[in-house]
Amino acid sequence: MTESNAKEAFAQLTPDHMLDAIESLGLRCDGRFLALNSYENRVYQIGIEDQSPLVAKFYRPGRWSDQAIIEEHEYTQTLATLEIPVIAPDKDDKGVSLHHYESYRFALYPCRGGRAPELDNPEHLEQLGRFIARIHAEGATKKFEYRPELDIERFAIEPRRYLLDHNFIPAHLIEAYQGLTKDLIEQIQQCFDRAGEVHNIRLHGDCHPGNILWTDSGPHIVDFDDARTGPAIQDLWMFLSGDRAYMAARLADLLEGYTQFYDFNPVELHLLEALRTMRLIHYSAWLARRWDDPAFPLAFPWFNSMNYWEEQILILREQAFLMNEPALVWD
């Protein structure tokens, strides 16, 4: 099957297809079926007869190779053996975690619940810092072979080019967006230059509060789908927002736990707002690339509107100001 046909089949993936795929592994589904919050892939909680429910992730075609998916699985399985609270995919009796059914690729995970972390709770942030540090300590032991690095080209230059080339930005805002993002990319590069040589390690890659499930016994860290190589600050900055004093206090809480298990290089703080800016540009391009998937206009009806792009320009102008400010200081 061609990649185009696989993408079409993915867009038409039905509950029946998913249940048939899971039962092809010898499991018996009991009919319970709950869609979970995921758009890049299709993720569902599936009831299984005589055992706990499972979470099934069906992978979007064309995004990751089989080798890259398996590499992520092996990383999370290693972390789980180190008793770090990540949710790793299950293996079958042959040791296989990535399964194929017709044109679909999927993995099964244990079902874990939880709530969002309290980002103004120093104890939550300190505990979260400890677990992220333990992930990074293992992540630093070797490099990914099949997964890319987080860099300016992939997360800012190429996404900007895609948006400008595919007519998503309203005509009267194109010039403003084009000039602003050109200047922002220069500022991002200057932030990286100020940081100097930074040690890149294997990361979670998308470590935001939505990927932390908090329980009375602590957090579970989920969804390593965006795992890649990059600076450690990438897995920390998404817990930092608000004014400068508030972010500095939250950073201190995170690093209080983090530095118990892994060293933090403070020069990486020069990258904090640069990485935030890159994510904003990349996120818009991600929505644009997926706009032909019927799930996206339903889930993000505000995208591709004049209000969206006007607001993006205002947010990016604020980022231009913030990248000119001194980096946060960690005492």
Phi and psi in degrees as GROMACS dihedral restraints (atoms count N, CA, C in turn):
[ dihedral_restraints ]
;  ai    aj    ak    al  type     phi  dphi    fc
    3     4     5     6     1   -72.0    20    10
    4     5     6     7     1   163.1    20    10
    6     7     8     9     1   -62.1    20    10
    7     8     9    10     1   -36.4    20    10
    9    10    11    12     1   -62.5    20    10
   10    11    12    13     1   -44.7    20    10
   12    13    14    15     1   -66.1    20    10
   13    14    15    16     1   -37.1    20    10
   15    16    17    18     1   -64.5    20    10
   16    17    18    19     1   -39.1    20    10
   18    19    20    21     1   -66.2    20    10
   19    20    21    22     1   -39.0    20    10
   21    22    23    24     1   -64.5    20    10
   22    23    24    25     1   -42.1    20    10
   24    25    26    27     1   -64.1    20    10
   25    26    27    28     1   -37.8    20    10
   27    28    29    30     1   -63.8    20    10
   28    29    30    31     1   -40.9    20    10
   30    31    32    33     1   -64.0    20    10
   31    32    33    34     1   -24.8    20    10
   33    34    35    36     1  -104.0    20    10
   34    35    36    37     1    15.4    20    10
   36    37    38    39     1   -60.4    20    10
   37    38    39    40     1   124.9    20    10
   39    40    41    42     1  -112.3    20    10
   40    41    42    43     1   163.4    20    10
   42    43    44    45     1   -55.0    20    10
   43    44    45    46     1   -38.0    20    10
   45    46    47    48     1   -61.7    20    10
   46    47    48    49     1   -43.2    20    10
   48    49    50    51     1   -58.9    20    10
   49    50    51    52     1   -44.9    20    10
   51    52    53    54     1   -64.1    20    10
   52    53    54    55     1   -45.5    20    10
   54    55    56    57     1   -64.7    20    10
   55    56    57    58     1   -40.0    20    10
   57    58    59    60     1   -61.9    20    10
   58    59    60    61     1   -41.0    20    10
   60    61    62    63     1   -63.0    20    10
   61    62    63    64     1   -44.4    20    10
   63    64    65    66     1   -67.1    20    10
   64    65    66    67     1   -41.1    20    10
   66    67    68    69     1   -70.7    20    10
   67    68    69    70     1   -18.5    20    10
   69    70    71    72     1   -65.6    20    10
   70    71    72    73     1   -15.8    20    10
   72    73    74    75     1   -90.7    20    10
   73    74    75    76     1     2.7    20    10
   75    76    77    78     1    94.4    20    10
   76    77    78    79     1     4.8    20    10
   78    79    80    81     1   -88.5    20    10
   79    80    81    82     1   157.2    20    10
   81    82    83    84     1  -116.6    20    10
   82    83    84    85     1   112.4    20    10
   84    85    86    87     1   -79.5    20    10
   85    86    87    88     1   145.4    20    10
   87    88    89    90     1  -104.4    20    10
   88    89    90    91     1     9.0    20    10
   90    91    92    93     1    97.4    20    10
   91    92    93    94     1   -15.1    20    10
   93    94    95    96     1   -75.1    20    10
   94    95    96    97     1   135.7    20    10
   96    97    98    99     1  -154.6    20    10
   97    98    99   100     1   115.5    20    10
   99   100   101   102     1  -132.9    20    10
  100   101   102   103     1   120.5    20    10
  102   103   104   105     1   -71.4    20    10
  103   104   105   106     1   133.8    20    10
  105   106   107   108     1  -104.7    20    10
  106   107   108   109     1   168.5    20    10
  108   109   110   111     1   -78.3    20    10
  109   110   111   112     1    87.5    20    10
  111   112   113   114     1  -152.5    20    10
  112   113   114   115     1   140.0    20    10
  114   115   116   117     1  -122.6    20    10
  115   116   117   118     1   -33.1    20    10
  117   118   119   120     1   -63.7    20    10
  118   119   120   121     1   -44.1    20    10
  120   121   122   123     1  -114.8    20    10
  121   122   123   124     1   177.9    20    10
  123   124   125   126     1  -107.1    20    10
  124   125   126   127     1   120.5    20    10
  126   127   128   129     1  -127.8    20    10
  127   128   129   130     1   128.1    20    10
  129   130   131   132     1  -137.5    20    10
  130   131   132   133     1   145.9    20    10
  132   133   134   135     1   -88.3    20    10
  133   134   135   136     1   126.4    20    10
  135   136   137   138     1  -119.5    20    10
  136   137   138   139     1   127.3    20    10
  138   139   140   141     1   -74.9    20    10
  139   140   141   142     1   136.3    20    10
  141   142   143   144     1  -121.3    20    10
  142   143   144   145     1   133.3    20    10
  144   145   146   147     1   -60.1    20    10
  145   146   147   148     1   133.7    20    10
  147   148   149   150     1    62.0    20    10
  148   149   150   151     1    21.5    20    10
  150   151   152   153     1  -157.8    20    10
  151   152   153   154     1   174.3    20    10
  153   154   155   156     1   -66.9    20    10
  154   155   156   157     1   154.7    20    10
  156   157   158   159     1   -60.9    20    10
  157   158   159   160     1   157.9    20    10
  159   160   161   162     1  -118.5    20    10
  160   161   162   163     1   159.9    20    10
  162   163   164   165     1  -107.0    20    10
  163   164   165   166     1   124.8    20    10
  165   166   167   168     1  -106.8    20    10
  166   167   168   169     1   127.5    20    10
  168   169   170   171     1  -111.8    20    10
  169   170   171   172     1   118.5    20    10
  171   172   173   174     1  -102.1    20    10
  172   173   174   175     1   122.2    20    10
  174   175   176   177     1   -84.0    20    10
  175   176   177   178     1   138.4    20    10
  177   178   179   180     1   -66.1    20    10
  178   179   180   181     1   130.3    20    10
  180   181   182   183     1   -64.9    20    10
  181   182   183   184     1   148.4    20    10
  183   184   185   186     1    84.0    20    10
  184   185   186   187     1    -6.9    20    10
  186   187   188   189     1   -88.6    20    10
  187   188   189   190     1   -53.5    20    10
  189   190   191   192     1  -122.3    20    10
  190   191   192   193     1   144.5    20    10
  192   193   194   195     1   -72.9    20    10
  193   194   195   196     1   163.5    20    10
  195   196   197   198     1   -56.4    20    10
  196   197   198   199     1   -41.1    20    10
  198   199   200   201     1   -62.1    20    10
  199   200   201   202     1   -39.1    20    10
  201   202   203   204     1   -68.4    20    10
  202   203   204   205     1   -38.3    20    10
  204   205   206   207     1   -66.4    20    10
  205   206   207   208     1   -45.7    20    10
  207   208   209   210     1   -63.1    20    10
  208   209   210   211     1   -37.2    20    10
  210   211   212   213     1   -61.8    20    10
  211   212   213   214     1   -41.5    20    10
  213   214   215   216     1   -64.6    20    10
  214   215   216   217     1   -42.6    20    10
  216   217   218   219     1   -59.1    20    10
  217   218   219   220     1   -45.3    20    10
  219   220   221   222     1   -64.5    20    10
  220   221   222   223     1   -37.1    20    10
  222   223   224   225     1   -62.2    20    10
  223   224   225   226     1   -50.0    20    10
  225   226   227   228     1   -68.4    20    10
  226   227   228   229     1   -33.6    20    10
  228   229   230   231     1   -66.5    20    10
  229   230   231   232     1   -37.7    20    10
  231   232   233   234     1   -63.0    20    10
  232   233   234   235     1   -43.9    20    10
  234   235   236   237     1   -60.7    20    10
  235   236   237   238     1   -40.4    20    10
  237   238   239   240     1   -64.3    20    10
  238   239   240   241     1   -37.5    20    10
  240   241   242   243     1   -66.7    20    10
  241   242   243   244     1   -22.4    20    10
  243   244   245   246     1   -86.3    20    10
  244   245   246   247     1     8.3    20    10
  246   247   248   249     1    62.4    20    10
  247   248   249   250     1    32.8    20    10
  249   250   251   252     1   -89.6    20    10
  250   251   252   253     1   133.1    20    10
  252   253   254   255     1   -78.3    20    10
  253   254   255   256     1    66.7    20    10
  255   256   257   258     1  -102.0    20    10
  256   257   258   259     1   159.4    20    10
  258   259   260   261     1  -101.9    20    10
  259   260   261   262     1   103.5    20    10
  261   262   263   264     1   -95.5    20    10
  262   263   264   265     1   152.3    20    10
  264   265   266   267     1   -69.1    20    10
  265   266   267   268     1   150.5    20    10
  267   268   269   270     1   -74.0    20    10
  268   269   270   271     1   150.1    20    10
  270   271   272   273     1  -106.7    20    10
  271   272   273   274     1   148.6    20    10
  273   274   275   276     1   -83.4    20    10
  274   275   276   277     1  -174.0    20    10
  276   277   278   279     1   -70.3    20    10
  277   278   279   280     1    -6.5    20    10
  279   280   281   282     1  -102.1    20    10
  280   281   282   283     1     5.3    20    10
  282   283   284   285     1    80.3    20    10
  283   284   285   286     1    17.8    20    10
  285   286   287   288     1   -96.9    20    10
  286   287   288   289     1   133.0    20    10
  288   289   290   291     1  -112.8    20    10
  289   290   291   292     1   -23.7    20    10
  291   292   293   294     1  -102.2    20    10
  292   293   294   295     1   117.6    20    10
  294   295   296   297     1  -109.3    20    10
  295   296   297   298     1   154.6    20    10
  297   298   299   300     1  -124.4    20    10
  298   299   300   301     1   137.3    20    10
  300   301   302   303     1  -146.1    20    10
  301   302   303   304     1   118.3    20    10
  303   304   305   306     1    51.6    20    10
  304   305   306   307     1  -123.3    20    10
  306   307   308   309     1   -92.7    20    10
  307   308   309   310     1     3.1    20    10
  309   310   311   312     1   -97.3    20    10
  310   311   312   313     1   146.2    20    10
  312   313   314   315     1  -116.8    20    10
  313   314   315   316     1   136.7    20    10
  315   316   317   318     1  -152.0    20    10
  316   317   318   319     1   162.3    20    10
  318   319   320   321     1  -137.8    20    10
  319   320   321   322     1   154.5    20    10
  321   322   323   324     1  -115.7    20    10
  322   323   324   325     1   137.8    20    10
  324   325   326   327     1  -127.3    20    10
  325   326   327   328     1   150.7    20    10
  327   328   329   330     1   -63.8    20    10
  328   329   330   331     1   147.1    20    10
  330   331   332   333     1   -88.6    20    10
  331   332   333   334     1   122.5    20    10
  333   334   335   336     1  -129.6    20    10
  334   335   336   337     1   136.1    20    10
  336   337   338   339     1  -100.2    20    10
  337   338   339   340     1  -179.7    20    10
  339   340   341   342     1   158.6    20    10
  340   341   342   343     1   175.4    20    10
  342   343   344   345     1  -121.0    20    10
  343   344   345   346     1   172.2    20    10
  345   346   347   348     1   -70.7    20    10
  346   347   348   349     1   147.8    20    10
  348   349   350   351     1   -68.9    20    10
  349   350   351   352     1   155.3    20    10
  351   352   353   354     1   -92.4    20    10
  352   353   354   355     1   104.4    20    10
  354   355   356   357     1   -75.6    20    10
  355   356   357   358     1    -8.2    20    10
  357   358   359   360     1  -102.3    20    10
  358   359   360   361     1    12.4    20    10
  360   361   362   363     1  -101.3    20    10
  361   362   363   364     1   108.8    20    10
  363   364   365   366     1   -56.3    20    10
  364   365   366   367     1   -35.6    20    10
  366   367   368   369     1   -66.7    20    10
  367   368   369   370     1   -40.5    20    10
  369   370   371   372     1   -61.4    20    10
  370   371   372   373     1   -47.3    20    10
  372   373   374   375     1   -66.1    20    10
  373   374   375   376     1   -39.3    20    10
  375   376   377   378     1   -64.2    20    10
  376   377   378   379     1   -43.8    20    10
  378   379   380   381     1   -66.0    20    10
  379   380   381   382     1   -40.7    20    10
  381   382   383   384     1   -62.4    20    10
  382   383   384   385     1   -41.8    20    10
  384   385   386   387     1   -59.3    20    10
  385   386   387   388     1   -39.1    20    10
  387   388   389   390     1   -62.4    20    10
  388   389   390   391     1   -44.7    20    10
  390   391   392   393     1   -70.6    20    10
  391   392   393   394     1   -38.0    20    10
  393   394   395   396     1   -65.2    20    10
  394   395   396   397     1   -38.4    20    10
  396   397   398   399     1   -62.1    20    10
  397   398   399   400     1   -40.0    20    10
  399   400   401   402     1   -66.4    20    10
  400   401   402   403     1   -36.0    20    10
  402   403   404   405     1   -61.6    20    10
  403   404   405   406     1   -44.4    20    10
  405   406   407   408     1   -69.4    20    10
  406   407   408   409     1   -34.0    20    10
  408   409   410   411     1   -60.9    20    10
  409   410   411   412     1   -41.4    20    10
  411   412   413   414     1   -73.2    20    10
  412   413   414   415     1   -39.3    20    10
  414   415   416   417     1   -60.8    20    10
  415   416   417   418     1   -27.1    20    10
  417   418   419   420     1   -80.0    20    10
  418   419   420   421     1    -6.9    20    10
  420   421   422   423     1   -76.0    20    10
  421   422   423   424     1   -21.0    20    10
  423   424   425   426     1  -163.1    20    10
  424   425   426   427     1   175.8    20    10
  426   427   428   429     1  -103.7    20    10
  427   428   429   430     1   156.8    20    10
  429   430   431   432     1   -69.5    20    10
  430   431   432   433     1   143.7    20    10
  432   433   434   435     1   -95.4    20    10
  433   434   435   436     1   -35.3    20    10
  435   436   437   438     1  -111.4    20    10
  436   437   438   439     1    -4.5    20    10
  438   439   440   441     1  -108.2    20    10
  439   440   441   442     1   143.8    20    10
  441   442   443   444     1   -79.3    20    10
  442   443   444   445     1   171.9    20    10
  444   445   446   447     1   -88.1    20    10
  445   446   447   448     1   152.2    20    10
  447   448   449   450     1   -80.6    20    10
  448   449   450   451     1   112.5    20    10
  450   451   452   453     1  -141.9    20    10
  451   452   453   454     1   171.3    20    10
  453   454   455   456     1   -66.3    20    10
  454   455   456   457     1   -37.3    20    10
  456   457   458   459     1   -60.4    20    10
  457   458   459   460     1   -50.6    20    10
  459   460   461   462     1   -75.2    20    10
  460   461   462   463     1   -30.0    20    10
  462   463   464   465     1  -106.8    20    10
  463   464   465   466     1    -3.1    20    10
  465   466   467   468     1  -139.7    20    10
  466   467   468   469     1   -56.3    20    10
  468   469   470   471     1   -65.7    20    10
  469   470   471   472     1   -52.5    20    10
  471   472   473   474     1   -67.8    20    10
  472   473   474   475     1   -43.4    20    10
  474   475   476   477     1   -59.4    20    10
  475   476   477   478     1   -41.6    20    10
  477   478   479   480     1   -59.4    20    10
  478   479   480   481     1   -44.6    20    10
  480   481   482   483     1   -60.4    20    10
  481   482   483   484     1   -42.9    20    10
  483   484   485   486     1   -61.0    20    10
  484   485   486   487     1   -44.9    20    10
  486   487   488   489     1   -63.0    20    10
  487   488   489   490     1   -41.1    20    10
  489   490   491   492     1   -72.6    20    10
  490   491   492   493     1   -28.6    20    10
  492   493   494   495     1   -86.1    20    10
  493   494   495   496     1   -13.3    20    10
  495   496   497   498     1  -118.9    20    10
  496   497   498   499     1    21.3    20    10
  498   499   500   501     1    58.0    20    10
  499   500   501   502     1    39.4    20    10
  501   502   503   504     1   -90.6    20    10
  502   503   504   505     1   -27.0    20    10
  504   505   506   507     1   -87.0    20    10
  505   506   507   508     1   130.4    20    10
  507   508   509   510     1   -53.4    20    10
  508   509   510   511     1   143.1    20    10
  510   511   512   513     1   -55.4    20    10
  511   512   513   514     1   -40.4    20    10
  513   514   515   516     1   -75.6    20    10
  514   515   516   517     1    -7.1    20    10
  516   517   518   519     1  -108.4    20    10
  517   518   519   520     1    -6.1    20    10
  519   520   521   522     1   -59.7    20    10
  520   521   522   523     1   -47.5    20    10
  522   523   524   525     1   -61.7    20    10
  523   524   525   526     1   -43.1    20    10
  525   526   527   528     1   -64.3    20    10
  526   527   528   529     1   -44.5    20    10
  528   529   530   531     1   -66.4    20    10
  529   530   531   532     1   -41.8    20    10
  531   532   533   534     1   -62.1    20    10
  532   533   534   535     1   -48.4    20    10
  534   535   536   537     1   -68.0    20    10
  535   536   537   538     1   -41.2    20    10
  537   538   539   540     1   -63.6    20    10
  538   539   540   541     1   -47.9    20    10
  540   541   542   543     1   -70.5    20    10
  541   542   543   544     1   -29.8    20    10
  543   544   545   546     1   -60.9    20    10
  544   545   546   547     1   -46.9    20    10
  546   547   548   549     1   -65.2    20    10
  547   548   549   550     1   -38.5    20    10
  549   550   551   552     1   -62.8    20    10
  550   551   552   553     1   -40.5    20    10
  552   553   554   555     1   -64.5    20    10
  553   554   555   556     1   -36.7    20    10
  555   556   557   558     1   -64.1    20    10
  556   557   558   559     1   -40.6    20    10
  558   559   560   561     1   -65.9    20    10
  559   560   561   562     1   -40.2    20    10
  561   562   563   564     1   -58.9    20    10
  562   563   564   565     1   -45.0    20    10
  564   565   566   567     1   -61.9    20    10
  565   566   567   568     1   -38.7    20    10
  567   568   569   570     1   -63.9    20    10
  568   569   570   571     1   -37.5    20    10
  570   571   572   573     1   -62.0    20    10
  571   572   573   574     1   -43.5    20    10
  573   574   575   576     1   -65.5    20    10
  574   575   576   577     1   -37.2    20    10
  576   577   578   579     1   -64.1    20    10
  577   578   579   580     1   -40.6    20    10
  579   580   581   582     1   -65.7    20    10
  580   581   582   583     1   -35.4    20    10
  582   583   584   585     1   -68.2    20    10
  583   584   585   586     1   -31.1    20    10
  585   586   587   588     1    75.7    20    10
  586   587   588   589     1  -149.5    20    10
  588   589   590   591     1   -75.8    20    10
  589   590   591   592     1   118.3    20    10
  591   592   593   594     1  -115.3    20    10
  592   593   594   595     1   137.9    20    10
  594   595   596   597     1   -80.8    20    10
  595   596   597   598     1   115.6    20    10
  597   598   599   600     1   -88.0    20    10
  598   599   600   601     1   137.9    20    10
  600   601   602   603     1  -133.9    20    10
  601   602   603   604     1   170.8    20    10
  603   604   605   606     1   -71.0    20    10
  604   605   606   607     1   133.9    20    10
  606   607   608   609     1  -123.1    20    10
  607   608   609   610     1   164.3    20    10
  609   610   611   612     1   -63.5    20    10
  610   611   612   613     1   -47.6    20    10
  612   613   614   615     1    96.3    20    10
  613   614   615   616     1   -30.1    20    10
  615   616   617   618     1  -137.4    20    10
  616   617   618   619     1    50.9    20    10
  618   619   620   621     1   -86.3    20    10
  619   620   621   622     1    77.2    20    10
  621   622   623   624     1  -109.6    20    10
  622   623   624   625     1   167.5    20    10
  624   625   626   627     1   -56.8    20    10
  625   626   627   628     1   -29.3    20    10
  627   628   629   630     1   -66.9    20    10
  628   629   630   631     1   -17.8    20    10
  630   631   632   633     1   -99.7    20    10
  631   632   633   634     1    14.6    20    10
  633   634   635   636     1  -116.2    20    10
  634   635   636   637     1   121.6    20    10
  636   637   638   639     1  -107.6    20    10
  637   638   639   640     1   111.0    20    10
  639   640   641   642     1   -93.8    20    10
  640   641   642   643     1   135.7    20    10
  642   643   644   645     1  -126.5    20    10
  643   644   645   646     1   176.5    20    10
  645   646   647   648     1   -62.4    20    10
  646   647   648   649     1   -23.1    20    10
  648   649   650   651     1   -96.0    20    10
  649   650   651   652     1     1.6    20    10
  651   652   653   654     1   123.1    20    10
  652   653   654   655     1  -169.4    20    10
  654   655   656   657     1   -89.8    20    10
  655   656   657   658     1   154.8    20    10
  657   658   659   660     1  -113.2    20    10
  658   659   660   661     1   133.2    20    10
  660   661   662   663     1  -104.0    20    10
  661   662   663   664     1   121.4    20    10
  663   664   665   666     1  -119.6    20    10
  664   665   666   667     1   168.0    20    10
  666   667   668   669     1    60.9    20    10
  667   668   669   670     1    77.5    20    10
  669   670   671   672     1   -89.4    20    10
  670   671   672   673     1    23.5    20    10
  672   673   674   675     1   -60.9    20    10
  673   674   675   676     1   -27.9    20    10
  675   676   677   678     1   -98.3    20    10
  676   677   678   679     1    17.1    20    10
  678   679   680   681     1   -55.6    20    10
  679   680   681   682     1   135.5    20    10
  681   682   683   684     1  -161.2    20    10
  682   683   684   685     1  -178.8    20    10
  684   685   686   687     1   -96.1    20    10
  685   686   687   688     1   136.3    20    10
  687   688   689   690     1  -178.0    20    10
  688   689   690   691     1  -174.0    20    10
  690   691   692   693     1   -73.8    20    10
  691   692   693   694     1   149.2    20    10
  693   694   695   696     1   -57.9    20    10
  694   695   696   697     1   -32.9    20    10
  696   697   698   699     1   -60.0    20    10
  697   698   699   700     1   -22.2    20    10
  699   700   701   702     1   -58.7    20    10
  700   701   702   703     1   -33.8    20    10
  702   703   704   705     1   -89.1    20    10
  703   704   705   706     1     5.7    20    10
  705   706   707   708     1  -118.8    20    10
  706   707   708   709     1   -34.1    20    10
  708   709   710   711     1   -67.7    20    10
  709   710   711   712     1   -25.1    20    10
  711   712   713   714     1   -71.6    20    10
  712   713   714   715     1    -7.6    20    10
  714   715   716   717     1   -93.7    20    10
  715   716   717   718     1     4.1    20    10
  717   718   719   720     1  -118.3    20    10
  718   719   720   721     1   116.7    20    10
  720   721   722   723     1  -151.7    20    10
  721   722   723   724     1   173.1    20    10
  723   724   725   726     1    99.0    20    10
  724   725   726   727     1  -164.8    20    10
  726   727   728   729     1   -75.7    20    10
  727   728   729   730     1   171.5    20    10
  729   730   731   732     1   -60.4    20    10
  730   731   732   733     1   -43.9    20    10
  732   733   734   735     1   -64.8    20    10
  733   734   735   736     1   -40.1    20    10
  735   736   737   738     1   -66.3    20    10
  736   737   738   739     1   -43.8    20    10
  738   739   740   741     1   -63.5    20    10
  739   740   741   742     1   -40.2    20    10
  741   742   743   744     1   -62.2    20    10
  742   743   744   745     1   -38.9    20    10
  744   745   746   747     1   -67.9    20    10
  745   746   747   748     1   -42.1    20    10
  747   748   749   750     1   -68.0    20    10
  748   749   750   751     1   -38.3    20    10
  750   751   752   753     1   -59.5    20    10
  751   752   753   754     1   -44.0    20    10
  753   754   755   756     1   -60.8    20    10
  754   755   756   757     1   -39.2    20    10
  756   757   758   759     1   -64.0    20    10
  757   758   759   760     1   -47.0    20    10
  759   760   761   762     1   -58.7    20    10
  760   761   762   763     1   -48.9    20    10
  762   763   764   765     1   -74.3    20    10
  763   764   765   766     1   -19.8    20    10
  765   766   767   768     1   -59.1    20    10
  766   767   768   769     1   -41.2    20    10
  768   769   770   771     1   -82.2    20    10
  769   770   771   772     1   -41.5    20    10
  771   772   773   774     1   -57.4    20    10
  772   773   774   775     1   -47.3    20    10
  774   775   776   777     1   -73.9    20    10
  775   776   777   778     1    -3.9    20    10
  777   778   779   780     1   -72.2    20    10
  778   779   780   781     1   -21.3    20    10
  780   781   782   783     1  -125.8    20    10
  781   782   783   784     1   -16.9    20    10
  783   784   785   786     1  -156.0    20    10
  784   785   786   787     1   142.3    20    10
  786   787   788   789     1   -72.1    20    10
  787   788   789   790     1   142.1    20    10
  789   790   791   792     1  -112.5    20    10
  790   791   792   793     1   129.9    20    10
  792   793   794   795     1   -91.9    20    10
  793   794   795   796     1   110.8    20    10
  795   796   797   798     1   -63.2    20    10
  796   797   798   799     1   -16.7    20    10
  798   799   800   801     1   -63.7    20    10
  799   800   801   802     1   -21.6    20    10
  801   802   803   804     1   -67.4    20    10
  802   803   804   805     1   -15.4    20    10
  804   805   806   807     1   -65.3    20    10
  805   806   807   808     1   -20.6    20    10
  807   808   809   810     1   -63.8    20    10
  808   809   810   811     1   -19.4    20    10
  810   811   812   813     1   -93.3    20    10
  811   812   813   814     1    -8.8    20    10
  813   814   815   816     1   -56.9    20    10
  814   815   816   817     1   -57.0    20    10
  816   817   818   819     1   -73.6    20    10
  817   818   819   820     1   -26.8    20    10
  819   820   821   822     1   -64.1    20    10
  820   821   822   823     1   -43.8    20    10
  822   823   824   825     1   -66.8    20    10
  823   824   825   826     1   -36.1    20    10
  825   826   827   828     1   -63.8    20    10
  826   827   828   829     1   -41.5    20    10
  828   829   830   831     1   -65.1    20    10
  829   830   831   832     1   -43.6    20    10
  831   832   833   834     1   -59.6    20    10
  832   833   834   835     1   -40.7    20    10
  834   835   836   837     1   -64.2    20    10
  835   836   837   838     1   -39.0    20    10
  837   838   839   840     1   -61.8    20    10
  838   839   840   841     1   -45.4    20    10
  840   841   842   843     1   -66.5    20    10
  841   842   843   844     1   -44.9    20    10
  843   844   845   846     1   -63.4    20    10
  844   845   846   847     1   -38.7    20    10
  846   847   848   849     1   -63.4    20    10
  847   848   849   850     1   -43.5    20    10
  849   850   851   852     1   -60.1    20    10
  850   851   852   853     1   -42.7    20    10
  852   853   854   855     1   -68.2    20    10
  853   854   855   856     1   -34.9    20    10
  855   856   857   858     1   -60.6    20    10
  856   857   858   859     1   -46.2    20    10
  858   859   860   861     1   -61.8    20    10
  859   860   861   862     1   -41.2    20    10
  861   862   863   864     1   -64.0    20    10
  862   863   864   865     1   -42.8    20    10
  864   865   866   867     1   -64.9    20    10
  865   866   867   868     1   -27.8    20    10
  867   868   869   870     1   -99.3    20    10
  868   869   870   871     1     7.3    20    10
  870   871   872   873     1   -67.3    20    10
  871   872   873   874     1   -20.2    20    10
  873   874   875   876     1   -84.4    20    10
  874   875   876   877     1    -3.5    20    10
  876   877   878   879     1   -81.2    20    10
  877   878   879   880     1   121.2    20    10
  879   880   881   882     1   -55.3    20    10
  880   881   882   883     1   -24.9    20    10
  882   883   884   885     1   -68.7    20    10
  883   884   885   886     1   -25.4    20    10
  885   886   887   888     1   -77.6    20    10
  886   887   888   889     1   -47.7    20    10
  888   889   890   891     1   -59.6    20    10
  889   890   891   892     1   -30.1    20    10
  891   892   893   894     1   -71.8    20    10
  892   893   894   895     1   -40.0    20    10
  894   895   896   897     1   -83.2    20    10
  895   896   897   898     1   -28.7    20    10
  897   898   899   900     1  -128.0    20    10
  898   899   900   901     1    60.3    20    10
  900   901   902   903     1   -63.7    20    10
  901   902   903   904     1   -19.7    20    10
  903   904   905   906     1   -79.6    20    10
  904   905   906   907     1   -15.7    20    10
  906   907   908   909     1   -71.6    20    10
  907   908   909   910     1   153.3    20    10
  909   910   911   912     1    68.0    20    10
  910   911   912   913     1    23.6    20    10
  912   913   914   915     1  -107.4    20    10
  913   914   915   916     1   162.0    20    10
  915   916   917   918     1   -61.6    20    10
  916   917   918   919     1   -41.2    20    10
  918   919   920   921     1   -60.8    20    10
  919   920   921   922     1   -39.6    20    10
  921   922   923   924     1   -60.4    20    10
  922   923   924   925     1   -48.9    20    10
  924   925   926   927     1   -72.2    20    10
  925   926   927   928     1   -33.5    20    10
  927   928   929   930     1   -62.7    20    10
  928   929   930   931     1   -41.8    20    10
  930   931   932   933     1   -67.4    20    10
  931   932   933   934     1   -39.6    20    10
  933   934   935   936     1   -59.8    20    10
  934   935   936   937     1   -41.7    20    10
  936   937   938   939     1   -63.7    20    10
  937   938   939   940     1   -39.8    20    10
  939   940   941   942     1   -64.8    20    10
  940   941   942   943     1   -43.7    20    10
  942   943   944   945     1   -63.5    20    10
  943   944   945   946     1   -42.8    20    10
  945   946   947   948     1   -68.2    20    10
  946   947   948   949     1   -32.8    20    10
  948   949   950   951     1   -64.7    20    10
  949   950   951   952     1   -38.4    20    10
  951   952   953   954     1   -62.8    20    10
  952   953   954   955     1   -38.8    20    10
  954   955   956   957     1   -65.0    20    10
  955   956   957   958     1   -35.0    20    10
  957   958   959   960     1   -60.5    20    10
  958   959   960   961     1   -41.5    20    10
  960   961   962   963     1   -64.4    20    10
  961   962   963   964     1   -45.8    20    10
  963   964   965   966     1   -66.5    20    10
  964   965   966   967     1   -33.8    20    10
  966   967   968   969     1   -70.9    20    10
  967   968   969   970     1   -16.4    20    10
  969   970   971   972     1   -88.6    20    10
  970   971   972   973     1   -10.7    20    10
  972   973   974   975     1   -78.0    20    10
  973   974   975   976     1   156.2    20    10
  975   976   977   978     1   -59.9    20    10
  976   977   978   979     1   150.6    20    10
  978   979   980   981     1   -64.9    20    10
  979   980   981   982     1   154.1    20    10
  981   982   983   984     1   -55.8    20    10
  982   983   984   985     1   149.5    20    10
  984   985   986   987     1  -108.5    20    10
  985   986   987   988     1   131.1    20    10
  987   988   989   990     1  -107.4    20    10
  988   989   990   991     1   115.7    20    10
